[in-house]
Amino acid sequence: MKIEKISDNKLRILITASDLRERDLDIEDLYRDNSKAHSLFWDIIYQAYLEESFDVDDSKLIIEVAPVSSDSFVVIVTRIPNNIISKKIMRENTALKNVYSFDAIEDLMNLSHRILGLFRGSSTLYKYKDKYVLVMFGYLTKKVQAIISEYGHKENTSEALLNEYGNKIIDKKAIETMCQYF
């Protein structure tokens, strides 16, 4: 597999039949909406992030696939950053407040390491009723929401209640602080 950054918002990825065999895939798997194909795509995107600093979080993606030969094809990934998307949508998304609870601090530490760099908002950590409660301000992508659901539970608790009855542990940069010290 060869990943080439064409521009700040565009990648070209060459995938060969041997790349597919290494992942126990065949070309027909890519035409179906299945977990193997999804896994390959996100592996490619993650590799592009590591190799080319191509960050797709909070972006819309356009995916184009074209055969190059009988045993290879090229995938063009175009990223459309949110600043191009309607400013109204951006204002609505950045105003979102998400509250999640965690039974153990270890769950929160593991989560913080997994989403560092994927979440671009502020976060505050509270201790409330024997649980750790993370308040996240900003837009959560479906990927980040899925990762969070592996570790914690969505809550409907208000921040005012947490400020009054909970103990604030880390203000504004809880995710970054957890990664830095744990």
Rosetta constraint file for C-alpha pairs under 8 A:
AtomPair CA 1 CA 13 HARMONIC 6.94 0.50
AtomPair CA 1 CA 14 HARMONIC 5.57 0.50
AtomPair CA 1 CA 15 HARMONIC 4.89 0.50
AtomPair CA 1 CA 16 HARMONIC 6.58 0.50
AtomPair CA 1 CA 19 HARMONIC 6.09 0.50
AtomPair CA 2 CA 13 HARMONIC 5.57 0.50
AtomPair CA 2 CA 14 HARMONIC 5.09 0.50
AtomPair CA 2 CA 15 HARMONIC 6.88 0.50
AtomPair CA 3 CA 11 HARMONIC 7.01 0.50
AtomPair CA 3 CA 12 HARMONIC 5.96 0.50
AtomPair CA 3 CA 13 HARMONIC 4.52 0.50
AtomPair CA 3 CA 14 HARMONIC 6.59 0.50
AtomPair CA 3 CA 48 HARMONIC 6.62 0.50
AtomPair CA 4 CA 11 HARMONIC 5.74 0.50
AtomPair CA 4 CA 12 HARMONIC 5.14 0.50
AtomPair CA 4 CA 13 HARMONIC 6.23 0.50
AtomPair CA 4 CA 52 HARMONIC 7.91 0.50
AtomPair CA 5 CA 10 HARMONIC 6.23 0.50
AtomPair CA 5 CA 11 HARMONIC 4.56 0.50
AtomPair CA 5 CA 12 HARMONIC 6.32 0.50
AtomPair CA 5 CA 52 HARMONIC 6.60 0.50
AtomPair CA 5 CA 54 HARMONIC 7.98 0.50
AtomPair CA 6 CA 10 HARMONIC 5.38 0.50
AtomPair CA 6 CA 11 HARMONIC 5.38 0.50
AtomPair CA 6 CA 12 HARMONIC 6.60 0.50
AtomPair CA 7 CA 11 HARMONIC 7.05 0.50
AtomPair CA 8 CA 54 HARMONIC 7.48 0.50
AtomPair CA 9 CA 54 HARMONIC 7.75 0.50
AtomPair CA 9 CA 78 HARMONIC 5.68 0.50
AtomPair CA 9 CA 79 HARMONIC 4.90 0.50
AtomPair CA 9 CA 80 HARMONIC 6.94 0.50
AtomPair CA 10 CA 76 HARMONIC 7.02 0.50
AtomPair CA 10 CA 77 HARMONIC 5.60 0.50
AtomPair CA 10 CA 78 HARMONIC 4.49 0.50
AtomPair CA 10 CA 79 HARMONIC 6.20 0.50
AtomPair CA 11 CA 75 HARMONIC 7.95 0.50
AtomPair CA 11 CA 76 HARMONIC 5.62 0.50
AtomPair CA 11 CA 77 HARMONIC 5.12 0.50
AtomPair CA 11 CA 78 HARMONIC 6.59 0.50
AtomPair CA 12 CA 74 HARMONIC 6.70 0.50
AtomPair CA 12 CA 75 HARMONIC 5.80 0.50
AtomPair CA 12 CA 76 HARMONIC 4.69 0.50
AtomPair CA 12 CA 77 HARMONIC 6.60 0.50
AtomPair CA 13 CA 74 HARMONIC 5.50 0.50
AtomPair CA 13 CA 75 HARMONIC 5.03 0.50
AtomPair CA 13 CA 76 HARMONIC 6.39 0.50
AtomPair CA 14 CA 72 HARMONIC 7.09 0.50
AtomPair CA 14 CA 73 HARMONIC 5.95 0.50
AtomPair CA 14 CA 74 HARMONIC 4.54 0.50
AtomPair CA 14 CA 75 HARMONIC 6.47 0.50
AtomPair CA 15 CA 19 HARMONIC 6.13 0.50
AtomPair CA 15 CA 20 HARMONIC 7.52 0.50
AtomPair CA 15 CA 72 HARMONIC 5.59 0.50
AtomPair CA 15 CA 73 HARMONIC 5.54 0.50
AtomPair CA 15 CA 74 HARMONIC 6.16 0.50
AtomPair CA 15 CA 75 HARMONIC 7.67 0.50
AtomPair CA 16 CA 20 HARMONIC 6.63 0.50
AtomPair CA 16 CA 71 HARMONIC 5.84 0.50
AtomPair CA 16 CA 72 HARMONIC 4.12 0.50
AtomPair CA 16 CA 73 HARMONIC 6.53 0.50
AtomPair CA 17 CA 21 HARMONIC 6.23 0.50
AtomPair CA 17 CA 26 HARMONIC 7.58 0.50
AtomPair CA 17 CA 27 HARMONIC 7.78 0.50
AtomPair CA 17 CA 71 HARMONIC 5.14 0.50
AtomPair CA 17 CA 72 HARMONIC 5.84 0.50
AtomPair CA 18 CA 22 HARMONIC 6.16 0.50
AtomPair CA 19 CA 23 HARMONIC 6.75 0.50
AtomPair CA 20 CA 24 HARMONIC 6.25 0.50
AtomPair CA 20 CA 25 HARMONIC 4.91 0.50
AtomPair CA 20 CA 26 HARMONIC 5.97 0.50
AtomPair CA 20 CA 27 HARMONIC 7.51 0.50
AtomPair CA 21 CA 25 HARMONIC 5.52 0.50
AtomPair CA 21 CA 26 HARMONIC 6.70 0.50
AtomPair CA 23 CA 40 HARMONIC 7.86 0.50
AtomPair CA 25 CA 29 HARMONIC 6.20 0.50
AtomPair CA 25 CA 36 HARMONIC 7.25 0.50
AtomPair CA 26 CA 30 HARMONIC 7.37 0.50
AtomPair CA 27 CA 31 HARMONIC 7.21 0.50
AtomPair CA 28 CA 32 HARMONIC 6.82 0.50
AtomPair CA 29 CA 33 HARMONIC 7.86 0.50
AtomPair CA 29 CA 34 HARMONIC 7.21 0.50
AtomPair CA 29 CA 36 HARMONIC 7.15 0.50
AtomPair CA 29 CA 37 HARMONIC 6.22 0.50
AtomPair CA 30 CA 34 HARMONIC 7.97 0.50
AtomPair CA 30 CA 37 HARMONIC 5.31 0.50
AtomPair CA 32 CA 37 HARMONIC 7.55 0.50
AtomPair CA 33 CA 37 HARMONIC 6.95 0.50
AtomPair CA 33 CA 38 HARMONIC 7.60 0.50
AtomPair CA 34 CA 38 HARMONIC 6.40 0.50
AtomPair CA 35 CA 39 HARMONIC 5.87 0.50
AtomPair CA 36 CA 40 HARMONIC 6.21 0.50
AtomPair CA 37 CA 41 HARMONIC 6.23 0.50
AtomPair CA 38 CA 42 HARMONIC 6.24 0.50
AtomPair CA 39 CA 43 HARMONIC 6.03 0.50
AtomPair CA 40 CA 44 HARMONIC 6.19 0.50
AtomPair CA 41 CA 45 HARMONIC 6.28 0.50
AtomPair CA 42 CA 46 HARMONIC 5.99 0.50
AtomPair CA 43 CA 47 HARMONIC 6.07 0.50
AtomPair CA 44 CA 48 HARMONIC 6.12 0.50
AtomPair CA 45 CA 49 HARMONIC 6.20 0.50
AtomPair CA 45 CA 54 HARMONIC 7.79 0.50
AtomPair CA 45 CA 56 HARMONIC 7.80 0.50
AtomPair CA 46 CA 50 HARMONIC 6.31 0.50
AtomPair CA 47 CA 51 HARMONIC 5.99 0.50
AtomPair CA 48 CA 52 HARMONIC 5.25 0.50
AtomPair CA 48 CA 53 HARMONIC 6.57 0.50
AtomPair CA 48 CA 54 HARMONIC 5.60 0.50
AtomPair CA 49 CA 53 HARMONIC 4.37 0.50
AtomPair CA 49 CA 54 HARMONIC 4.37 0.50
AtomPair CA 49 CA 55 HARMONIC 5.50 0.50
AtomPair CA 50 CA 54 HARMONIC 7.60 0.50
AtomPair CA 56 CA 60 HARMONIC 7.66 0.50
AtomPair CA 56 CA 61 HARMONIC 7.63 0.50
AtomPair CA 56 CA 79 HARMONIC 6.56 0.50
AtomPair CA 57 CA 118 HARMONIC 6.00 0.50
AtomPair CA 57 CA 119 HARMONIC 7.89 0.50
AtomPair CA 57 CA 141 HARMONIC 7.12 0.50
AtomPair CA 58 CA 81 HARMONIC 6.99 0.50
AtomPair CA 58 CA 82 HARMONIC 6.35 0.50
AtomPair CA 58 CA 139 HARMONIC 7.86 0.50
AtomPair CA 58 CA 141 HARMONIC 6.29 0.50
AtomPair CA 59 CA 79 HARMONIC 6.14 0.50
AtomPair CA 59 CA 80 HARMONIC 5.52 0.50
AtomPair CA 59 CA 81 HARMONIC 4.64 0.50
AtomPair CA 59 CA 82 HARMONIC 5.52 0.50
AtomPair CA 60 CA 79 HARMONIC 5.88 0.50
AtomPair CA 60 CA 80 HARMONIC 5.06 0.50
AtomPair CA 60 CA 81 HARMONIC 6.57 0.50
AtomPair CA 60 CA 82 HARMONIC 7.42 0.50
AtomPair CA 61 CA 77 HARMONIC 6.64 0.50
AtomPair CA 61 CA 78 HARMONIC 5.62 0.50
AtomPair CA 61 CA 79 HARMONIC 4.77 0.50
AtomPair CA 61 CA 80 HARMONIC 6.14 0.50
AtomPair CA 62 CA 77 HARMONIC 5.79 0.50
AtomPair CA 62 CA 78 HARMONIC 5.04 0.50
AtomPair CA 62 CA 79 HARMONIC 6.57 0.50
AtomPair CA 62 CA 80 HARMONIC 7.88 0.50
AtomPair CA 63 CA 75 HARMONIC 6.88 0.50
AtomPair CA 63 CA 76 HARMONIC 5.82 0.50
AtomPair CA 63 CA 77 HARMONIC 4.81 0.50
AtomPair CA 63 CA 78 HARMONIC 6.54 0.50
AtomPair CA 64 CA 75 HARMONIC 5.62 0.50
AtomPair CA 64 CA 76 HARMONIC 5.03 0.50
AtomPair CA 64 CA 77 HARMONIC 6.56 0.50
AtomPair CA 65 CA 73 HARMONIC 6.98 0.50
AtomPair CA 65 CA 74 HARMONIC 5.77 0.50
AtomPair CA 65 CA 75 HARMONIC 4.52 0.50
AtomPair CA 65 CA 76 HARMONIC 6.39 0.50
AtomPair CA 66 CA 73 HARMONIC 5.57 0.50
AtomPair CA 66 CA 74 HARMONIC 5.40 0.50
AtomPair CA 66 CA 75 HARMONIC 6.59 0.50
AtomPair CA 67 CA 72 HARMONIC 6.21 0.50
AtomPair CA 67 CA 73 HARMONIC 4.03 0.50
AtomPair CA 67 CA 74 HARMONIC 6.20 0.50
AtomPair CA 68 CA 72 HARMONIC 5.60 0.50
AtomPair CA 68 CA 73 HARMONIC 4.70 0.50
AtomPair CA 68 CA 74 HARMONIC 6.40 0.50
AtomPair CA 69 CA 73 HARMONIC 6.65 0.50
AtomPair CA 80 CA 84 HARMONIC 6.83 0.50
AtomPair CA 80 CA 85 HARMONIC 7.85 0.50
AtomPair CA 81 CA 85 HARMONIC 7.14 0.50
AtomPair CA 82 CA 86 HARMONIC 7.80 0.50
AtomPair CA 82 CA 90 HARMONIC 7.15 0.50
AtomPair CA 83 CA 87 HARMONIC 7.18 0.50
AtomPair CA 83 CA 90 HARMONIC 7.70 0.50
AtomPair CA 85 CA 89 HARMONIC 7.29 0.50
AtomPair CA 85 CA 90 HARMONIC 7.41 0.50
AtomPair CA 86 CA 90 HARMONIC 6.51 0.50
AtomPair CA 87 CA 91 HARMONIC 6.18 0.50
AtomPair CA 88 CA 92 HARMONIC 6.32 0.50
AtomPair CA 89 CA 93 HARMONIC 6.09 0.50
AtomPair CA 90 CA 94 HARMONIC 6.07 0.50
AtomPair CA 91 CA 95 HARMONIC 6.32 0.50
AtomPair CA 92 CA 96 HARMONIC 6.86 0.50
AtomPair CA 93 CA 138 HARMONIC 6.27 0.50
AtomPair CA 93 CA 139 HARMONIC 5.03 0.50
AtomPair CA 94 CA 121 HARMONIC 7.92 0.50
AtomPair CA 94 CA 137 HARMONIC 6.97 0.50
AtomPair CA 94 CA 138 HARMONIC 4.21 0.50
AtomPair CA 94 CA 139 HARMONIC 5.37 0.50
AtomPair CA 95 CA 137 HARMONIC 6.80 0.50
AtomPair CA 95 CA 138 HARMONIC 5.93 0.50
AtomPair CA 95 CA 139 HARMONIC 7.74 0.50
AtomPair CA 96 CA 137 HARMONIC 5.84 0.50
AtomPair CA 96 CA 138 HARMONIC 5.22 0.50
AtomPair CA 96 CA 139 HARMONIC 6.19 0.50
AtomPair CA 97 CA 135 HARMONIC 6.83 0.50
AtomPair CA 97 CA 136 HARMONIC 5.71 0.50
AtomPair CA 97 CA 137 HARMONIC 4.62 0.50
AtomPair CA 97 CA 138 HARMONIC 6.36 0.50
AtomPair CA 98 CA 135 HARMONIC 5.68 0.50
AtomPair CA 98 CA 136 HARMONIC 5.00 0.50
AtomPair CA 98 CA 137 HARMONIC 6.38 0.50
AtomPair CA 98 CA 138 HARMONIC 7.87 0.50
AtomPair CA 98 CA 154 HARMONIC 7.66 0.50
AtomPair CA 98 CA 155 HARMONIC 7.96 0.50
AtomPair CA 99 CA 133 HARMONIC 6.85 0.50
AtomPair CA 99 CA 134 HARMONIC 5.70 0.50
AtomPair CA 99 CA 135 HARMONIC 4.50 0.50
AtomPair CA 99 CA 136 HARMONIC 6.28 0.50
AtomPair CA 99 CA 154 HARMONIC 5.98 0.50
AtomPair CA 99 CA 155 HARMONIC 5.34 0.50
AtomPair CA 99 CA 156 HARMONIC 6.79 0.50
AtomPair CA 99 CA 157 HARMONIC 6.90 0.50
AtomPair CA 99 CA 158 HARMONIC 7.99 0.50
AtomPair CA 100 CA 133 HARMONIC 5.62 0.50
AtomPair CA 100 CA 134 HARMONIC 5.26 0.50
AtomPair CA 100 CA 135 HARMONIC 6.57 0.50
AtomPair CA 100 CA 152 HARMONIC 6.11 0.50
AtomPair CA 100 CA 153 HARMONIC 5.26 0.50
AtomPair CA 100 CA 154 HARMONIC 4.48 0.50
AtomPair CA 100 CA 155 HARMONIC 5.30 0.50
AtomPair CA 101 CA 131 HARMONIC 6.29 0.50
AtomPair CA 101 CA 132 HARMONIC 5.56 0.50
AtomPair CA 101 CA 133 HARMONIC 4.33 0.50
AtomPair CA 101 CA 134 HARMONIC 6.28 0.50
AtomPair CA 101 CA 152 HARMONIC 5.47 0.50
AtomPair CA 101 CA 153 HARMONIC 5.28 0.50
AtomPair CA 101 CA 154 HARMONIC 6.55 0.50
AtomPair CA 101 CA 155 HARMONIC 6.55 0.50
AtomPair CA 102 CA 107 HARMONIC 6.64 0.50
AtomPair CA 102 CA 108 HARMONIC 6.58 0.50
AtomPair CA 102 CA 131 HARMONIC 5.74 0.50
AtomPair CA 102 CA 132 HARMONIC 5.08 0.50
AtomPair CA 102 CA 133 HARMONIC 6.29 0.50
AtomPair CA 102 CA 151 HARMONIC 6.87 0.50
AtomPair CA 102 CA 152 HARMONIC 4.77 0.50
AtomPair CA 102 CA 153 HARMONIC 6.71 0.50
AtomPair CA 103 CA 107 HARMONIC 7.43 0.50
AtomPair CA 103 CA 130 HARMONIC 7.60 0.50
AtomPair CA 103 CA 131 HARMONIC 5.24 0.50
AtomPair CA 103 CA 132 HARMONIC 6.49 0.50
AtomPair CA 103 CA 152 HARMONIC 7.45 0.50
AtomPair CA 104 CA 108 HARMONIC 6.95 0.50
AtomPair CA 104 CA 131 HARMONIC 7.16 0.50
AtomPair CA 104 CA 132 HARMONIC 7.04 0.50
AtomPair CA 105 CA 109 HARMONIC 6.20 0.50
AtomPair CA 105 CA 132 HARMONIC 6.84 0.50
AtomPair CA 106 CA 110 HARMONIC 6.14 0.50
AtomPair CA 107 CA 111 HARMONIC 6.09 0.50
AtomPair CA 107 CA 151 HARMONIC 5.55 0.50
AtomPair CA 107 CA 152 HARMONIC 7.47 0.50
AtomPair CA 108 CA 112 HARMONIC 6.03 0.50
AtomPair CA 108 CA 132 HARMONIC 7.95 0.50
AtomPair CA 108 CA 151 HARMONIC 7.10 0.50
AtomPair CA 108 CA 152 HARMONIC 7.91 0.50
AtomPair CA 109 CA 113 HARMONIC 6.48 0.50
AtomPair CA 109 CA 178 HARMONIC 5.99 0.50
AtomPair CA 109 CA 179 HARMONIC 6.94 0.50
AtomPair CA 109 CA 182 HARMONIC 6.69 0.50
AtomPair CA 110 CA 114 HARMONIC 6.41 0.50
AtomPair CA 111 CA 115 HARMONIC 6.25 0.50
AtomPair CA 111 CA 147 HARMONIC 7.30 0.50
AtomPair CA 111 CA 148 HARMONIC 6.58 0.50
AtomPair CA 111 CA 151 HARMONIC 6.59 0.50
AtomPair CA 112 CA 116 HARMONIC 5.83 0.50
AtomPair CA 112 CA 175 HARMONIC 5.06 0.50
AtomPair CA 112 CA 176 HARMONIC 7.27 0.50
AtomPair CA 112 CA 178 HARMONIC 6.42 0.50
AtomPair CA 112 CA 179 HARMONIC 6.07 0.50
AtomPair CA 113 CA 175 HARMONIC 7.86 0.50
AtomPair CA 113 CA 178 HARMONIC 7.94 0.50
AtomPair CA 113 CA 179 HARMONIC 5.68 0.50
AtomPair CA 114 CA 147 HARMONIC 7.68 0.50
AtomPair CA 115 CA 119 HARMONIC 6.03 0.50
AtomPair CA 115 CA 144 HARMONIC 6.57 0.50
AtomPair CA 115 CA 147 HARMONIC 7.59 0.50
AtomPair CA 116 CA 175 HARMONIC 6.83 0.50
AtomPair CA 116 CA 176 HARMONIC 6.82 0.50
AtomPair CA 116 CA 179 HARMONIC 7.64 0.50
AtomPair CA 118 CA 144 HARMONIC 6.88 0.50
AtomPair CA 119 CA 139 HARMONIC 7.83 0.50
AtomPair CA 119 CA 140 HARMONIC 6.73 0.50
AtomPair CA 119 CA 144 HARMONIC 7.07 0.50
AtomPair CA 120 CA 138 HARMONIC 7.09 0.50
AtomPair CA 120 CA 139 HARMONIC 7.78 0.50
AtomPair CA 121 CA 136 HARMONIC 6.85 0.50
AtomPair CA 121 CA 137 HARMONIC 5.52 0.50
AtomPair CA 121 CA 138 HARMONIC 4.89 0.50
AtomPair CA 121 CA 139 HARMONIC 7.30 0.50
AtomPair CA 122 CA 136 HARMONIC 5.90 0.50
AtomPair CA 122 CA 137 HARMONIC 5.28 0.50
AtomPair CA 122 CA 138 HARMONIC 7.03 0.50
AtomPair CA 122 CA 172 HARMONIC 5.16 0.50
AtomPair CA 122 CA 173 HARMONIC 5.63 0.50
AtomPair CA 122 CA 174 HARMONIC 7.64 0.50
AtomPair CA 123 CA 134 HARMONIC 6.66 0.50
AtomPair CA 123 CA 135 HARMONIC 5.46 0.50
AtomPair CA 123 CA 136 HARMONIC 4.38 0.50
AtomPair CA 123 CA 137 HARMONIC 6.13 0.50
AtomPair CA 123 CA 171 HARMONIC 7.06 0.50
AtomPair CA 123 CA 172 HARMONIC 4.86 0.50
AtomPair CA 123 CA 173 HARMONIC 5.19 0.50
AtomPair CA 123 CA 174 HARMONIC 5.15 0.50
AtomPair CA 123 CA 175 HARMONIC 6.39 0.50
AtomPair CA 124 CA 134 HARMONIC 5.74 0.50
AtomPair CA 124 CA 135 HARMONIC 5.18 0.50
AtomPair CA 124 CA 136 HARMONIC 6.65 0.50
AtomPair CA 124 CA 168 HARMONIC 7.57 0.50
AtomPair CA 124 CA 169 HARMONIC 7.72 0.50
AtomPair CA 124 CA 170 HARMONIC 5.60 0.50
AtomPair CA 124 CA 171 HARMONIC 4.66 0.50
AtomPair CA 124 CA 172 HARMONIC 4.84 0.50
AtomPair CA 124 CA 173 HARMONIC 6.30 0.50
AtomPair CA 124 CA 174 HARMONIC 5.17 0.50
AtomPair CA 125 CA 132 HARMONIC 6.95 0.50
AtomPair CA 125 CA 133 HARMONIC 5.76 0.50
AtomPair CA 125 CA 134 HARMONIC 4.63 0.50
AtomPair CA 125 CA 135 HARMONIC 6.40 0.50
AtomPair CA 125 CA 168 HARMONIC 6.09 0.50
AtomPair CA 125 CA 169 HARMONIC 5.45 0.50
AtomPair CA 125 CA 170 HARMONIC 5.02 0.50
AtomPair CA 125 CA 171 HARMONIC 6.51 0.50
AtomPair CA 125 CA 174 HARMONIC 5.76 0.50
AtomPair CA 126 CA 132 HARMONIC 5.78 0.50
AtomPair CA 126 CA 133 HARMONIC 5.02 0.50
AtomPair CA 126 CA 134 HARMONIC 6.37 0.50
AtomPair CA 126 CA 162 HARMONIC 6.98 0.50
AtomPair CA 126 CA 166 HARMONIC 6.16 0.50
AtomPair CA 126 CA 167 HARMONIC 5.34 0.50
AtomPair CA 126 CA 168 HARMONIC 4.36 0.50
AtomPair CA 126 CA 169 HARMONIC 5.27 0.50
AtomPair CA 126 CA 170 HARMONIC 7.11 0.50
AtomPair CA 127 CA 131 HARMONIC 5.77 0.50
AtomPair CA 127 CA 132 HARMONIC 4.67 0.50
AtomPair CA 127 CA 133 HARMONIC 6.03 0.50
AtomPair CA 127 CA 166 HARMONIC 5.63 0.50
AtomPair CA 127 CA 167 HARMONIC 5.09 0.50
AtomPair CA 127 CA 168 HARMONIC 6.49 0.50
AtomPair CA 127 CA 169 HARMONIC 6.84 0.50
AtomPair CA 128 CA 132 HARMONIC 6.31 0.50
AtomPair CA 128 CA 133 HARMONIC 6.71 0.50
AtomPair CA 128 CA 162 HARMONIC 6.92 0.50
AtomPair CA 128 CA 165 HARMONIC 7.15 0.50
AtomPair CA 128 CA 166 HARMONIC 4.58 0.50
AtomPair CA 128 CA 167 HARMONIC 6.53 0.50
AtomPair CA 129 CA 166 HARMONIC 7.59 0.50
AtomPair CA 134 CA 174 HARMONIC 7.88 0.50
AtomPair CA 135 CA 159 HARMONIC 7.49 0.50
AtomPair CA 140 CA 144 HARMONIC 5.90 0.50
AtomPair CA 140 CA 145 HARMONIC 6.17 0.50
AtomPair CA 141 CA 145 HARMONIC 6.20 0.50
AtomPair CA 142 CA 146 HARMONIC 6.04 0.50
AtomPair CA 143 CA 147 HARMONIC 6.32 0.50
AtomPair CA 144 CA 148 HARMONIC 6.14 0.50
AtomPair CA 145 CA 149 HARMONIC 6.18 0.50
AtomPair CA 146 CA 150 HARMONIC 6.72 0.50
AtomPair CA 147 CA 151 HARMONIC 7.23 0.50
AtomPair CA 148 CA 152 HARMONIC 5.92 0.50
AtomPair CA 148 CA 153 HARMONIC 7.79 0.50
AtomPair CA 149 CA 153 HARMONIC 6.17 0.50
AtomPair CA 149 CA 154 HARMONIC 7.74 0.50
AtomPair CA 157 CA 161 HARMONIC 6.95 0.50
AtomPair CA 157 CA 162 HARMONIC 7.49 0.50
AtomPair CA 158 CA 162 HARMONIC 6.56 0.50
AtomPair CA 159 CA 163 HARMONIC 6.05 0.50
AtomPair CA 160 CA 164 HARMONIC 6.22 0.50
AtomPair CA 161 CA 165 HARMONIC 5.91 0.50
AtomPair CA 161 CA 166 HARMONIC 7.30 0.50
AtomPair CA 162 CA 166 HARMONIC 4.57 0.50
AtomPair CA 162 CA 167 HARMONIC 7.32 0.50
AtomPair CA 162 CA 168 HARMONIC 7.85 0.50
AtomPair CA 163 CA 167 HARMONIC 7.11 0.50
AtomPair CA 163 CA 168 HARMONIC 7.01 0.50
AtomPair CA 170 CA 174 HARMONIC 5.29 0.50
AtomPair CA 170 CA 177 HARMONIC 7.72 0.50
AtomPair CA 173 CA 177 HARMONIC 5.98 0.50
AtomPair CA 174 CA 178 HARMONIC 5.98 0.50
AtomPair CA 175 CA 179 HARMONIC 6.34 0.50
AtomPair CA 176 CA 180 HARMONIC 6.12 0.50
AtomPair CA 177 CA 181 HARMONIC 6.16 0.50
AtomPair CA 178 CA 182 HARMONIC 5.50 0.50
